[in-house]
Amino acid sequence: GTSRATIFKAAARLLSDARHYETMASAVNPYGDGKAAQRIRECLLYLFGRRRGRPRPFVPRTKYK
């Protein structure tokens, strides 16, 4: 939420509870890895003959619990 108290409580827990922090820090980002534009650029260069090698396929990292 956007409640200051809720945000403060969550941040304090992350700073004081190592297990909780590790769980958050190792979680898979549901929005990707932030490198989509770079991969698209490499694909376009390949498709238009400006790059010799085919780009490596993207394999998303998934984690199931």
C-alpha positions as CSV (number, residue, x, y, z in Angstrom):
1,G,0.0,0.0,0.0
2,T,0.9,3.6,0.2
3,S,0.4,4.0,4.0
4,R,3.6,5.5,5.6
5,A,3.1,3.2,8.6
6,T,2.9,0.1,6.4
7,I,5.9,1.1,4.3
8,F,7.9,1.8,7.4
9,K,6.9,-1.5,9.0
10,A,7.9,-3.5,5.8
11,A,11.2,-1.6,5.5
12,A,12.1,-2.2,9.2
13,R,11.3,-5.9,8.8
14,L,13.6,-6.1,5.8
15,L,16.4,-4.4,7.7
16,S,16.0,-6.5,10.9
17,D,15.0,-10.0,9.6
18,A,17.8,-11.6,7.6
19,R,15.5,-14.5,6.4
20,H,12.8,-12.2,5.2
21,Y,15.4,-10.0,3.4
22,E,16.9,-13.1,1.7
23,T,13.5,-14.2,0.5
24,M,12.7,-10.8,-1.0
25,A,16.2,-10.4,-2.5
26,S,16.1,-13.8,-4.3
27,A,12.6,-13.5,-5.6
28,V,12.0,-13.7,-9.3
29,N,11.0,-10.3,-10.8
30,P,7.6,-10.8,-12.5
31,Y,8.4,-7.9,-14.9
32,G,11.5,-9.5,-16.4
33,D,15.2,-8.6,-16.1
34,G,15.2,-5.1,-17.6
35,K,17.2,-6.2,-20.7
36,A,14.3,-6.6,-23.2
37,A,15.3,-3.5,-25.2
38,Q,18.9,-4.9,-25.6
39,R,17.5,-8.3,-26.8
40,I,15.1,-6.6,-29.2
41,R,18.0,-4.6,-30.6
42,E,20.2,-7.6,-31.2
43,C,17.3,-9.5,-32.9
44,L,16.6,-6.5,-35.2
45,L,20.3,-6.2,-36.1
46,Y,20.3,-9.9,-36.9
47,L,17.1,-9.8,-39.0
48,F,18.4,-6.9,-41.0
49,G,21.8,-8.5,-41.7
50,R,23.8,-6.1,-39.4
51,R,24.8,-8.9,-37.1
52,R,26.3,-12.2,-38.1
53,G,25.4,-14.5,-35.2
54,R,21.9,-15.3,-34.2
55,P,21.1,-13.9,-30.7
56,R,20.8,-16.4,-27.9
57,P,17.2,-17.2,-27.0
58,F,15.8,-15.6,-23.9
59,V,15.1,-18.2,-21.2
60,P,13.4,-16.5,-18.2
61,R,14.5,-17.6,-14.8
62,T,11.6,-19.1,-12.9
63,K,11.3,-20.2,-9.4
64,Y,8.5,-22.4,-8.0
65,K,7.9,-23.0,-4.4
